[in-house]
Amino acid sequence: MAPSVSPTDAVQATVIPSSEPSPSPTSSPNAVTAEDPNLIHMAFVGDILLASGVETLMKQNGFDYPYKDVKELLLKPDLTIGNLETPVTDRGELQLKEYNYRSSPLALPALKEAGLDLVNLANNHIMDYGSEGMLDTMDHLDNVGIKRVGAGHDAKEAFESVIIEKNGMKIAFLGFSRVVPEASWKAGVKHPGVADTYDYRAPVLAIEKARAEADLVVVITHWGVERTDTPVAYQTELAHLFIDAGADLVVGGHPHVLQGVEAYKGKWIAYSLGNFIFTTNSVKETLETFVLNATCSKERQCTLNVVPIKTVYAKPAIMDVETGQALFERISAVSYHAEIQPDGQIIEKP
């Protein structure tokens, strides 16, 4: 199918504070464009599940099966980031919860070869096989060269940012979760687990520390209510809190469907990117997602554009033009001070 947009061809538009009128994308004196020097180009994808029916399909068709139609989108940016929604381990104790996942370490080399540079581990599945399964996941990611945030041997590691230097910039990434099945999953002093946001003070301190150490701060977070396309109140409160603390971009997951985008104080919040690679079900919206492209400058200005994706049987592919346009309109309708243009660029609206 013909792609509806190209991640590199879209005209870029800067975000400006909502208290000012929005200039046209091409006339803004502060606009960040792909031709500007010393920019970082990042791609963000939604939840990645490498277990259950996805693993069955990979064993039948090769571990590179999920990425075949979107590999160029993942490899082209300087950095590609996702949420790893499954522990990667052959060990661990099955936890008592409704859904449990576990993926073979054999799946990770293909994920790395497809372009994934960093994953968030702060979510409600990373400890499905206990702390042993989570710690194994961390080791396996380290072994294939995929960086990780949001989990650790203790709270210090879980809340610590990962700083990557690219194109003369230091980009700090942090991962947090507001969906933690058990208190024992929370990282603590000498206690492995995930970085949670039930108490906002730890994430705020982590963001402030990253702000002092890096040129750009990106927060990847797990939150919200499943299969709802609008954020609940605490998502908005936390997102604004993160930006007020120094974050430049906030990207969320967990609802398994796309949620709206918000422009806030000159920064962007993407509340949920939905599912990128996941098991297929009958709920149409869980099969729709974006590859979110962010082009950011050292001056902390980011521009966004999206590529509409449909994922069927764990195999994401670019949507046809008509379907992509309908998706842009649907997500624009649930966005805040933001709108997706026909070419995929996201602009601020009053």
VOTORLUM-438069 format. One record per residue (C-alpha): residue number from 0; x, y, z; residue in one letter. Coordinates in nm, 4 decimals. Example, Ala and Ser with C-alpha at 12.3 -4.5 7.8 and 13.67 -1.06 7.14 Angstrom:
// VOTORLUM-438069
seq: 0 c1: 1.2300 c2: -0.4500 c3: 0.7800 type: A
seq: 1 c1: 1.3670 c2: -0.1060 c3: 0.7140 type: S
This chain:
// VOTORLUM-438069
seq: 0 c1: 0.0000 c2: 0.0000 c3: 0.0000 type: M
seq: 1 c1: 0.1184 c2: 0.3525 c3: -0.0706 type: A
seq: 2 c1: 0.2285 c2: 0.5411 c3: 0.2382 type: P
seq: 3 c1: 0.0156 c2: 0.8397 c3: 0.3350 type: S
seq: 4 c1: 0.3123 c2: 1.0400 c3: 0.4596 type: V
seq: 5 c1: 0.6865 c2: 1.0181 c3: 0.4688 type: S
seq: 6 c1: 0.8637 c2: 1.0721 c3: 0.8012 type: P
seq: 7 c1: 1.1215 c2: 1.2859 c3: 0.6273 type: T
seq: 8 c1: 0.9112 c2: 1.4756 c3: 0.3747 type: D
seq: 9 c1: 0.6604 c2: 1.6317 c3: 0.6134 type: A
seq: 10 c1: 0.6905 c2: 2.0075 c3: 0.6601 type: V
seq: 11 c1: 0.7880 c2: 2.0712 c3: 1.0202 type: Q
seq: 12 c1: 0.6219 c2: 2.3216 c3: 1.2549 type: A
seq: 13 c1: 0.7448 c2: 2.4486 c3: 1.5864 type: T
seq: 14 c1: 0.5474 c2: 2.4537 c3: 1.9091 type: V
seq: 15 c1: 0.5127 c2: 2.7935 c3: 2.0697 type: I
seq: 16 c1: 0.3568 c2: 2.8881 c3: 2.4029 type: P
seq: 17 c1: -0.0219 c2: 2.8831 c3: 2.3865 type: S
seq: 18 c1: -0.0411 c2: 3.2395 c3: 2.5113 type: S
seq: 19 c1: 0.0866 c2: 3.3597 c3: 2.1747 type: E
seq: 20 c1: -0.0846 c2: 3.3352 c3: 1.8373 type: P
seq: 21 c1: 0.0342 c2: 3.0468 c3: 1.6194 type: S
seq: 22 c1: 0.2257 c2: 3.1585 c3: 1.3077 type: P
seq: 23 c1: 0.2153 c2: 2.9497 c3: 0.9963 type: S
seq: 24 c1: 0.4584 c2: 2.6536 c3: 1.0048 type: P
seq: 25 c1: 0.6771 c2: 2.7985 c3: 0.7312 type: T
seq: 26 c1: 0.6902 c2: 3.1534 c3: 0.8624 type: S
seq: 27 c1: 0.7824 c2: 3.0889 c3: 1.2259 type: S
seq: 28 c1: 1.1242 c2: 3.2457 c3: 1.2980 type: P
seq: 29 c1: 1.1919 c2: 2.9707 c3: 1.5528 type: N
seq: 30 c1: 1.0845 c2: 2.6786 c3: 1.3364 type: A
seq: 31 c1: 1.2983 c2: 2.3674 c3: 1.3569 type: V
seq: 32 c1: 1.3432 c2: 2.2082 c3: 1.0165 type: T
seq: 33 c1: 1.5178 c2: 1.8968 c3: 0.8948 type: A
seq: 34 c1: 1.7772 c2: 2.1173 c3: 0.7199 type: E
seq: 35 c1: 1.8938 c2: 2.2856 c3: 1.0413 type: D
seq: 36 c1: 2.2348 c2: 2.1661 c3: 1.1683 type: P
seq: 37 c1: 2.2885 c2: 1.9906 c3: 1.5004 type: N
seq: 38 c1: 1.9428 c2: 1.8393 c3: 1.5299 type: L
seq: 39 c1: 1.8416 c2: 1.5061 c3: 1.6788 type: I
seq: 40 c1: 1.5875 c2: 1.2961 c3: 1.4897 type: H
seq: 41 c1: 1.3968 c2: 1.0461 c3: 1.7052 type: M
seq: 42 c1: 1.1179 c2: 0.7972 c3: 1.6370 type: A
seq: 43 c1: 0.8851 c2: 0.6680 c3: 1.9079 type: F
seq: 44 c1: 0.6666 c2: 0.3598 c3: 1.8825 type: V
seq: 45 c1: 0.3997 c2: 0.2181 c3: 2.1118 type: G
seq: 46 c1: 0.3828 c2: -0.0990 c3: 2.3187 type: D
seq: 47 c1: 0.5963 c2: -0.3896 c3: 2.1998 type: I
seq: 48 c1: 0.4931 c2: -0.7418 c3: 2.3014 type: L
seq: 49 c1: 0.7288 c2: -1.0224 c3: 2.1985 type: L
seq: 50 c1: 0.5432 c2: -1.3047 c3: 2.3748 type: A
seq: 51 c1: 0.2187 c2: -1.5026 c3: 2.3438 type: S
seq: 52 c1: 0.0776 c2: -1.5086 c3: 1.9897 type: G
seq: 53 c1: 0.3485 c2: -1.2705 c3: 1.8699 type: V
seq: 54 c1: 0.6176 c2: -1.5166 c3: 1.9690 type: E
seq: 55 c1: 0.4309 c2: -1.7973 c3: 1.7899 type: T
seq: 56 c1: 0.4261 c2: -1.5929 c3: 1.4690 type: L
seq: 57 c1: 0.7961 c2: -1.5057 c3: 1.5030 type: M
seq: 58 c1: 0.8901 c2: -1.8704 c3: 1.5500 type: K
seq: 59 c1: 0.6914 c2: -1.9564 c3: 1.2376 type: Q
seq: 60 c1: 0.8112 c2: -1.6684 c3: 1.0185 type: N
seq: 61 c1: 1.1421 c2: -1.5577 c3: 1.1678 type: G
seq: 62 c1: 1.2166 c2: -1.3225 c3: 1.4552 type: F
seq: 63 c1: 1.2364 c2: -1.0306 c3: 1.2092 type: D
seq: 64 c1: 0.8769 c2: -1.0914 c3: 1.0959 type: Y
seq: 65 c1: 0.7148 c2: -0.7965 c3: 1.2848 type: P
seq: 66 c1: 0.9517 c2: -0.5344 c3: 1.1414 type: Y
seq: 67 c1: 0.9612 c2: -0.6201 c3: 0.7719 type: K
seq: 68 c1: 0.7182 c2: -0.3495 c3: 0.6540 type: D
seq: 69 c1: 0.8387 c2: -0.0709 c3: 0.8854 type: V
seq: 70 c1: 1.2108 c2: -0.1318 c3: 0.9208 type: K
seq: 71 c1: 1.3038 c2: 0.1789 c3: 0.7217 type: E
seq: 72 c1: 1.0960 c2: 0.3951 c3: 0.9560 type: L
seq: 73 c1: 1.2818 c2: 0.2536 c3: 1.2558 type: L
seq: 74 c1: 1.6344 c2: 0.2599 c3: 1.1139 type: L
seq: 75 c1: 1.6330 c2: 0.6061 c3: 0.9565 type: K
seq: 76 c1: 1.6166 c2: 0.8268 c3: 1.2715 type: P
seq: 77 c1: 1.9172 c2: 0.8885 c3: 1.4942 type: D
seq: 78 c1: 1.7351 c2: 0.7114 c3: 1.7783 type: L
seq: 79 c1: 1.4289 c2: 0.4872 c3: 1.7949 type: T
seq: 80 c1: 1.2487 c2: 0.4328 c3: 2.1250 type: I
seq: 81 c1: 0.9701 c2: 0.1993 c3: 2.2373 type: G
seq: 82 c1: 0.8000 c2: 0.0425 c3: 2.5382 type: N
seq: 83 c1: 0.8949 c2: -0.3212 c3: 2.5967 type: L
seq: 84 c1: 0.5773 c2: -0.4786 c3: 2.7344 type: E
seq: 85 c1: 0.7202 c2: -0.8166 c3: 2.8267 type: T
seq: 86 c1: 1.0007 c2: -0.9644 c3: 3.0360 type: P
seq: 87 c1: 1.2674 c2: -1.1387 c3: 2.8303 type: V
seq: 88 c1: 1.3711 c2: -1.4439 c3: 3.0286 type: T
seq: 89 c1: 1.3672 c2: -1.8220 c3: 3.0515 type: D
seq: 90 c1: 1.3355 c2: -1.8102 c3: 3.4283 type: R
seq: 91 c1: 1.1346 c2: -1.6490 c3: 3.7046 type: G
seq: 92 c1: 0.8255 c2: -1.7148 c3: 3.9130 type: E
seq: 93 c1: 0.4864 c2: -1.6619 c3: 3.7494 type: L
seq: 94 c1: 0.3014 c2: -1.3804 c3: 3.9255 type: Q
seq: 95 c1: -0.0656 c2: -1.4001 c3: 4.0237 type: L
seq: 96 c1: -0.2314 c2: -1.1600 c3: 3.7793 type: K
seq: 97 c1: -0.4774 c2: -1.1727 c3: 3.4910 type: E
seq: 98 c1: -0.2299 c2: -1.1544 c3: 3.2030 type: Y
seq: 99 c1: 0.1295 c2: -1.2758 c3: 3.2165 type: N
seq: 100 c1: 0.3840 c2: -1.2619 c3: 2.9371 type: Y
seq: 101 c1: 0.7355 c2: -1.3920 c3: 2.8876 type: R
seq: 102 c1: 0.9512 c2: -1.3685 c3: 2.5759 type: S
seq: 103 c1: 1.2523 c2: -1.5673 c3: 2.4641 type: S
seq: 104 c1: 1.5905 c2: -1.3895 c3: 2.4582 type: P
seq: 105 c1: 1.6147 c2: -1.5115 c3: 2.0979 type: L
seq: 106 c1: 1.3747 c2: -1.2309 c3: 1.9996 type: A
seq: 107 c1: 1.6034 c2: -0.9451 c3: 2.1023 type: L
seq: 108 c1: 1.8717 c2: -0.9489 c3: 1.8279 type: P
seq: 109 c1: 1.6026 c2: -0.8905 c3: 1.5632 type: A
seq: 110 c1: 1.4598 c2: -0.6035 c3: 1.7695 type: L
seq: 111 c1: 1.8040 c2: -0.4436 c3: 1.7783 type: K
seq: 112 c1: 1.8642 c2: -0.5038 c3: 1.4072 type: E
seq: 113 c1: 1.5267 c2: -0.3425 c3: 1.3312 type: A
seq: 114 c1: 1.6542 c2: -0.0170 c3: 1.4801 type: G
seq: 115 c1: 1.5384 c2: -0.0054 c3: 1.8438 type: L
seq: 116 c1: 1.7944 c2: 0.1860 c3: 2.0465 type: D
seq: 117 c1: 1.6194 c2: 0.2262 c3: 2.3820 type: L
seq: 118 c1: 1.3171 c2: 0.0788 c3: 2.5584 type: V
seq: 119 c1: 1.1140 c2: 0.1707 c3: 2.8632 type: N
seq: 120 c1: 1.0731 c2: -0.1076 c3: 3.1199 type: L
seq: 121 c1: 0.8474 c2: 0.0820 c3: 3.3617 type: A
seq: 122 c1: 0.5179 c2: -0.0934 c3: 3.2914 type: N
seq: 123 c1: 0.2726 c2: -0.3472 c3: 3.4302 type: N
seq: 124 c1: 0.4232 c2: -0.6567 c3: 3.2656 type: H
seq: 125 c1: 0.8000 c2: -0.6317 c3: 3.3117 type: I
seq: 126 c1: 0.7776 c2: -0.8253 c3: 3.6411 type: M
seq: 127 c1: 0.5259 c2: -1.0880 c3: 3.5250 type: D
seq: 128 c1: 0.7935 c2: -1.3418 c3: 3.6193 type: Y
seq: 129 c1: 0.9140 c2: -1.1625 c3: 3.9273 type: G
seq: 130 c1: 1.2271 c2: -0.9625 c3: 3.9894 type: S
seq: 131 c1: 1.4358 c2: -1.2475 c3: 3.8474 type: E
seq: 132 c1: 1.2595 c2: -1.2163 c3: 3.5126 type: G
seq: 133 c1: 1.3006 c2: -0.8378 c3: 3.5118 type: M
seq: 134 c1: 1.6705 c2: -0.8539 c3: 3.5992 type: L
seq: 135 c1: 1.7233 c2: -1.1135 c3: 3.3256 type: D
seq: 136 c1: 1.5539 c2: -0.8736 c3: 3.0828 type: T
seq: 137 c1: 1.7944 c2: -0.5973 c3: 3.1782 type: M
seq: 138 c1: 2.0925 c2: -0.8278 c3: 3.1225 type: D
seq: 139 c1: 1.9663 c2: -0.9535 c3: 2.7859 type: H
seq: 140 c1: 1.9055 c2: -0.5971 c3: 2.6657 type: L
seq: 141 c1: 2.2551 c2: -0.4986 c3: 2.7763 type: D
seq: 142 c1: 2.3984 c2: -0.7958 c3: 2.5878 type: N
seq: 143 c1: 2.2415 c2: -0.6965 c3: 2.2536 type: V
seq: 144 c1: 2.3117 c2: -0.3248 c3: 2.2990 type: G
seq: 145 c1: 1.9594 c2: -0.1896 c3: 2.3564 type: I
seq: 146 c1: 1.9561 c2: 0.0749 c3: 2.6271 type: K
seq: 147 c1: 1.6852 c2: 0.0713 c3: 2.8948 type: R
seq: 148 c1: 1.5136 c2: 0.3025 c3: 3.1412 type: V
seq: 149 c1: 1.2466 c2: 0.2730 c3: 3.4089 type: G
seq: 150 c1: 1.3637 c2: -0.0315 c3: 3.6037 type: A
seq: 151 c1: 1.6625 c2: -0.1285 c3: 3.8114 type: G
seq: 152 c1: 1.8230 c2: -0.3268 c3: 4.0895 type: H
seq: 153 c1: 1.7054 c2: -0.0470 c3: 4.3192 type: D
seq: 154 c1: 1.5283 c2: 0.2886 c3: 4.3058 type: A
seq: 155 c1: 1.8470 c2: 0.4766 c3: 4.2249 type: K
seq: 156 c1: 1.8963 c2: 0.2805 c3: 3.9032 type: E
seq: 157 c1: 1.5255 c2: 0.2707 c3: 3.8145 type: A
seq: 158 c1: 1.4847 c2: 0.6495 c3: 3.8342 type: F
seq: 159 c1: 1.8224 c2: 0.7291 c3: 3.6773 type: E
seq: 160 c1: 1.8201 c2: 0.8806 c3: 3.3300 type: S
seq: 161 c1: 2.0094 c2: 0.7307 c3: 3.0391 type: V
seq: 162 c1: 2.1985 c2: 1.0022 c3: 2.8532 type: I
seq: 163 c1: 2.2835 c2: 0.9439 c3: 2.4881 type: I
seq: 164 c1: 2.5109 c2: 1.1786 c3: 2.2966 type: E
seq: 165 c1: 2.4213 c2: 1.2348 c3: 1.9307 type: K
seq: 166 c1: 2.4897 c2: 1.5184 c3: 1.6866 type: N
seq: 167 c1: 2.6577 c2: 1.7282 c3: 1.9521 type: G
seq: 168 c1: 2.3625 c2: 1.6940 c3: 2.1905 type: M
seq: 169 c1: 2.3073 c2: 1.5124 c3: 2.5185 type: K
seq: 170 c1: 1.9585 c2: 1.3591 c3: 2.5318 type: I
seq: 171 c1: 1.8393 c2: 1.2265 c3: 2.8678 type: A
seq: 172 c1: 1.5689 c2: 0.9570 c3: 2.8721 type: F
seq: 173 c1: 1.3661 c2: 0.8556 c3: 3.1759 type: L
seq: 174 c1: 1.0955 c2: 0.5908 c3: 3.2174 type: G
seq: 175 c1: 0.8089 c2: 0.5924 c3: 3.4700 type: F
seq: 176 c1: 0.4896 c2: 0.3954 c3: 3.5354 type: S
seq: 177 c1: 0.1625 c2: 0.4880 c3: 3.7051 type: R
seq: 178 c1: 0.0354 c2: 0.1318 c3: 3.6477 type: V
seq: 179 c1: 0.2037 c2: -0.0986 c3: 3.8993 type: V
seq: 180 c1: 0.0181 c2: -0.4239 c3: 3.9837 type: P
seq: 181 c1: 0.1683 c2: -0.4736 c3: 4.3301 type: E
seq: 182 c1: 0.3555 c2: -0.2550 c3: 4.5777 type: A
seq: 183 c1: 0.6368 c2: -0.5098 c3: 4.5623 type: S
seq: 184 c1: 0.6948 c2: -0.4076 c3: 4.1978 type: W
seq: 185 c1: 0.8065 c2: -0.0589 c3: 4.3023 type: K
seq: 186 c1: 1.1813 c2: -0.0067 c3: 4.3103 type: A
seq: 187 c1: 1.3161 c2: 0.0806 c3: 4.6529 type: G
seq: 188 c1: 1.6323 c2: 0.0943 c3: 4.8580 type: V
seq: 189 c1: 1.8109 c2: -0.2337 c3: 4.7841 type: K
seq: 190 c1: 1.4888 c2: -0.3570 c3: 4.6213 type: H
seq: 191 c1: 1.4564 c2: -0.4207 c3: 4.2446 type: P
seq: 192 c1: 1.1550 c2: -0.2883 c3: 4.0586 type: G
seq: 193 c1: 1.0147 c2: -0.0125 c3: 3.8385 type: V
seq: 194 c1: 1.0174 c2: 0.3654 c3: 3.8699 type: A
seq: 195 c1: 0.6632 c2: 0.4567 c3: 3.9717 type: D
seq: 196 c1: 0.4804 c2: 0.7909 c3: 3.9837 type: T
seq: 197 c1: 0.2316 c2: 0.7297 c3: 4.2647 type: Y
seq: 198 c1: 0.4509 c2: 0.9656 c3: 4.4641 type: D
seq: 199 c1: 0.5454 c2: 1.2364 c3: 4.2155 type: Y
seq: 200 c1: 0.8479 c2: 1.3597 c3: 4.4113 type: R
seq: 201 c1: 1.0931 c2: 1.0941 c3: 4.2905 type: A
seq: 202 c1: 1.0207 c2: 1.1427 c3: 3.9178 type: P
seq: 203 c1: 1.0297 c2: 1.5213 c3: 3.9541 type: V
seq: 204 c1: 1.3705 c2: 1.5037 c3: 4.1221 type: L
seq: 205 c1: 1.4922 c2: 1.2667 c3: 3.8493 type: A
seq: 206 c1: 1.3762 c2: 1.5067 c3: 3.5770 type: I
seq: 207 c1: 1.5357 c2: 1.8044 c3: 3.7486 type: E
seq: 208 c1: 1.8636 c2: 1.6138 c3: 3.7747 type: K
seq: 209 c1: 1.8477 c2: 1.5162 c3: 3.4067 type: A
seq: 210 c1: 1.7685 c2: 1.8772 c3: 3.3125 type: R
seq: 211 c1: 2.0963 c2: 1.9860 c3: 3.4745 type: A
seq: 212 c1: 2.2963 c2: 1.7187 c3: 3.2920 type: E
seq: 213 c1: 2.1516 c2: 1.7129 c3: 2.9401 type: A
seq: 214 c1: 2.0470 c2: 1.9398 c3: 2.6536 type: D
seq: 215 c1: 1.7145 c2: 1.7611 c3: 2.6034 type: L
seq: 216 c1: 1.4979 c2: 1.5600 c3: 2.8449 type: V
seq: 217 c1: 1.2525 c2: 1.2947 c3: 2.7221 type: V
seq: 218 c1: 1.0090 c2: 1.1158 c3: 2.9538 type: V
seq: 219 c1: 0.8518 c2: 0.7835 c3: 2.8515 type: I
seq: 220 c1: 0.5620 c2: 0.6927 c3: 3.0752 type: T
seq: 221 c1: 0.3065 c2: 0.4157 c3: 3.1294 type: H
seq: 222 c1: -0.0343 c2: 0.5354 c3: 3.2471 type: W
seq: 223 c1: -0.4043 c2: 0.5794 c3: 3.1777 type: G
seq: 224 c1: -0.7091 c2: 0.3581 c3: 3.1293 type: V
seq: 225 c1: -0.7025 c2: 0.0806 c3: 2.8721 type: E
seq: 226 c1: -0.8968 c2: 0.1289 c3: 2.5470 type: R
seq: 227 c1: -0.9904 c2: 0.4908 c3: 2.6156 type: T
seq: 228 c1: -0.8752 c2: 0.7594 c3: 2.3721 type: D
seq: 229 c1: -0.8633 c2: 1.0482 c3: 2.6197 type: T
seq: 230 c1: -0.6336 c2: 1.0828 c3: 2.9213 type: P
seq: 231 c1: -0.7689 c2: 1.0698 c3: 3.2742 type: V
seq: 232 c1: -0.7010 c2: 1.3632 c3: 3.5060 type: A
seq: 233 c1: -0.3839 c2: 1.2265 c3: 3.6635 type: Y
seq: 234 c1: -0.2202 c2: 1.1803 c3: 3.3218 type: Q
seq: 235 c1: -0.2594 c2: 1.5484 c3: 3.2433 type: T
seq: 236 c1: -0.1492 c2: 1.6498 c3: 3.5926 type: E
seq: 237 c1: 0.1641 c2: 1.4346 c3: 3.5753 type: L
seq: 238 c1: 0.2466 c2: 1.5419 c3: 3.2185 type: A
seq: 239 c1: 0.2306 c2: 1.9091 c3: 3.3125 type: H
seq: 240 c1: 0.4314 c2: 1.8378 c3: 3.6277 type: L
seq: 241 c1: 0.7013 c2: 1.6627 c3: 3.4232 type: F
seq: 242 c1: 0.7293 c2: 1.9532 c3: 3.1811 type: I
seq: 243 c1: 0.7312 c2: 2.2071 c3: 3.4628 type: D
seq: 244 c1: 1.0203 c2: 2.0088 c3: 3.6162 type: A
seq: 245 c1: 1.2214 c2: 2.0285 c3: 3.2933 type: G
seq: 246 c1: 1.1004 c2: 1.7649 c3: 3.0467 type: A
seq: 247 c1: 1.0964 c2: 1.8688 c3: 2.6806 type: D
seq: 248 c1: 0.8863 c2: 1.5819 c3: 2.5456 type: L
seq: 249 c1: 0.6513 c2: 1.3324 c3: 2.7156 type: V
seq: 250 c1: 0.5470 c2: 1.0130 c3: 2.5357 type: V
seq: 251 c1: 0.2995 c2: 0.7710 c3: 2.6924 type: G
seq: 252 c1: 0.1683 c2: 0.4197 c3: 2.6570 type: G
seq: 253 c1: -0.0477 c2: 0.1510 c3: 2.8243 type: H
seq: 254 c1: -0.4046 c2: 0.2249 c3: 2.7033 type: P
seq: 255 c1: -0.3434 c2: 0.0009 c3: 2.3944 type: H
seq: 256 c1: -0.5079 c2: 0.2689 c3: 2.1790 type: V
seq: 257 c1: -0.3965 c2: 0.6062 c3: 2.0534 type: L
seq: 258 c1: -0.4770 c2: 0.9040 c3: 2.2722 type: Q
seq: 259 c1: -0.4598 c2: 1.2715 c3: 2.1849 type: G
seq: 260 c1: -0.1609 c2: 1.5051 c3: 2.1698 type: V
seq: 261 c1: -0.1241 c2: 1.8216 c3: 2.3759 type: E
seq: 262 c1: 0.0846 c2: 2.1358 c3: 2.3316 type: A
seq: 263 c1: 0.1759 c2: 2.2707 c3: 2.6764 type: Y
seq: 264 c1: 0.4130 c2: 2.5612 c3: 2.7470 type: K
seq: 265 c1: 0.5926 c2: 2.5131 c3: 2.4174 type: G
seq: 266 c1: 0.6378 c2: 2.1375 c3: 2.4717 type: K
seq: 267 c1: 0.4608 c2: 1.8294 c3: 2.3400 type: W
seq: 268 c1: 0.2757 c2: 1.5513 c3: 2.5206 type: I
seq: 269 c1: 0.1724 c2: 1.2379 c3: 2.3287 type: A
seq: 270 c1: -0.0563 c2: 1.0697 c3: 2.5810 type: Y
seq: 271 c1: -0.0530 c2: 0.7215 c3: 2.4275 type: S
seq: 272 c1: 0.0930 c2: 0.5680 c3: 2.1135 type: L
seq: 273 c1: -0.1184 c2: 0.2546 c3: 2.1526 type: G
seq: 274 c1: 0.0089 c2: -0.0849 c3: 2.0367 type: N
seq: 275 c1: 0.2979 c2: -0.1159 c3: 1.7936 type: F
seq: 276 c1: 0.3564 c2: -0.4923 c3: 1.8031 type: I
seq: 277 c1: 0.0913 c2: -0.6816 c3: 1.9962 type: F
seq: 278 c1: -0.1549 c2: -0.9662 c3: 1.9795 type: T
seq: 279 c1: -0.4539 c2: -0.9052 c3: 1.7526 type: T
seq: 280 c1: -0.8064 c2: -0.8702 c3: 1.8866 type: N
seq: 281 c1: -1.1473 c2: -0.7550 c3: 1.7680 type: S
seq: 282 c1: -1.1171 c2: -0.3950 c3: 1.8948 type: V
seq: 283 c1: -1.0316 c2: -0.1946 c3: 1.5825 type: K
seq: 284 c1: -0.8663 c2: 0.0945 c3: 1.7673 type: E
seq: 285 c1: -0.6033 c2: -0.1368 c3: 1.9235 type: T
seq: 286 c1: -0.4718 c2: -0.2069 c3: 1.5734 type: L
seq: 287 c1: -0.4099 c2: 0.1624 c3: 1.4947 type: E
seq: 288 c1: -0.0965 c2: 0.3479 c3: 1.5973 type: T
seq: 289 c1: 0.1596 c2: 0.6068 c3: 1.4905 type: F
seq: 290 c1: 0.5308 c2: 0.6160 c3: 1.4452 type: V
seq: 291 c1: 0.5902 c2: 0.9500 c3: 1.6155 type: L
seq: 292 c1: 0.8855 c2: 1.1412 c3: 1.4702 type: N
seq: 293 c1: 1.0416 c2: 1.4196 c3: 1.6763 type: A
seq: 294 c1: 1.3073 c2: 1.6570 c3: 1.5443 type: T
seq: 295 c1: 1.4633 c2: 1.8542 c3: 1.8277 type: C
seq: 296 c1: 1.7255 c2: 2.1243 c3: 1.8627 type: S
seq: 297 c1: 1.9758 c2: 2.2003 c3: 2.1348 type: K
seq: 298 c1: 1.7599 c2: 2.5024 c3: 2.2147 type: E
seq: 299 c1: 1.4914 c2: 2.2563 c3: 2.3370 type: R
seq: 300 c1: 1.2562 c2: 2.3132 c3: 2.0454 type: Q
seq: 301 c1: 1.0897 c2: 2.0014 c3: 1.9025 type: C
seq: 302 c1: 0.8674 c2: 1.9491 c3: 1.6011 type: T
seq: 303 c1: 0.6535 c2: 1.6410 c3: 1.5468 type: L
seq: 304 c1: 0.5079 c2: 1.4452 c3: 1.2612 type: N
seq: 305 c1: 0.3395 c2: 1.1074 c3: 1.2556 type: V
seq: 306 c1: 0.3179 c2: 0.8112 c3: 1.0215 type: V
seq: 307 c1: -0.0123 c2: 0.6206 c3: 1.0536 type: P
seq: 308 c1: 0.0299 c2: 0.2487 c3: 1.1124 type: I
seq: 309 c1: -0.2022 c2: -0.0503 c3: 1.1237 type: K
seq: 310 c1: -0.0820 c2: -0.3621 c3: 1.3046 type: T
seq: 311 c1: -0.2447 c2: -0.6937 c3: 1.2145 type: V
seq: 312 c1: -0.1096 c2: -1.0238 c3: 1.3451 type: Y
seq: 313 c1: 0.1908 c2: -0.8524 c3: 1.5033 type: A
seq: 314 c1: 0.3007 c2: -0.6987 c3: 1.1718 type: K
seq: 315 c1: 0.2787 c2: -0.3168 c3: 1.1587 type: P
seq: 316 c1: 0.2486 c2: -0.1564 c3: 0.8157 type: A
seq: 317 c1: 0.1914 c2: 0.1980 c3: 0.6883 type: I
seq: 318 c1: -0.1751 c2: 0.2758 c3: 0.6302 type: M
seq: 319 c1: -0.3217 c2: 0.3715 c3: 0.2961 type: D
seq: 320 c1: -0.3872 c2: 0.7415 c3: 0.2464 type: V
seq: 321 c1: -0.7630 c2: 0.7383 c3: 0.3088 type: E
seq: 322 c1: -0.7393 c2: 0.5334 c3: 0.6292 type: T
seq: 323 c1: -0.4495 c2: 0.7439 c3: 0.7522 type: G
seq: 324 c1: -0.6409 c2: 1.0671 c3: 0.6994 type: Q
seq: 325 c1: -0.9375 c2: 0.9318 c3: 0.8936 type: A
seq: 326 c1: -0.7050 c2: 0.8415 c3: 1.1795 type: L
seq: 327 c1: -0.5499 c2: 1.1906 c3: 1.1775 type: F
seq: 328 c1: -0.8970 c2: 1.3436 c3: 1.2047 type: E
seq: 329 c1: -1.0014 c2: 1.1108 c3: 1.4857 type: R
seq: 330 c1: -0.6945 c2: 1.1810 c3: 1.6994 type: I
seq: 331 c1: -0.7048 c2: 1.5550 c3: 1.6264 type: S
seq: 332 c1: -1.0579 c2: 1.5575 c3: 1.7682 type: A
seq: 333 c1: -0.9320 c2: 1.4281 c3: 2.1046 type: V
seq: 334 c1: -0.6156 c2: 1.6402 c3: 2.1146 type: S
seq: 335 c1: -0.5537 c2: 1.9559 c3: 2.3184 type: Y
seq: 336 c1: -0.4293 c2: 2.2735 c3: 2.1504 type: H
seq: 337 c1: -0.2938 c2: 2.0487 c3: 1.8747 type: A
seq: 338 c1: -0.3980 c2: 1.9208 c3: 1.5330 type: E
seq: 339 c1: -0.2555 c2: 1.6667 c3: 1.2900 type: I
seq: 340 c1: -0.2309 c2: 1.8074 c3: 0.9387 type: Q
seq: 341 c1: -0.2991 c2: 1.5980 c3: 0.6256 type: P
seq: 342 c1: 0.0765 c2: 1.5539 c3: 0.5682 type: D
seq: 343 c1: 0.1261 c2: 1.4186 c3: 0.9218 type: G
seq: 344 c1: 0.2765 c2: 1.7266 c3: 1.0831 type: Q
seq: 345 c1: 0.1405 c2: 1.8264 c3: 1.4225 type: I
seq: 346 c1: 0.0762 c2: 2.1939 c3: 1.4782 type: I
seq: 347 c1: -0.0398 c2: 2.3908 c3: 1.7787 type: E
seq: 348 c1: -0.3866 c2: 2.5389 c3: 1.7876 type: K
seq: 349 c1: -0.5246 c2: 2.8002 c3: 2.0311 type: P
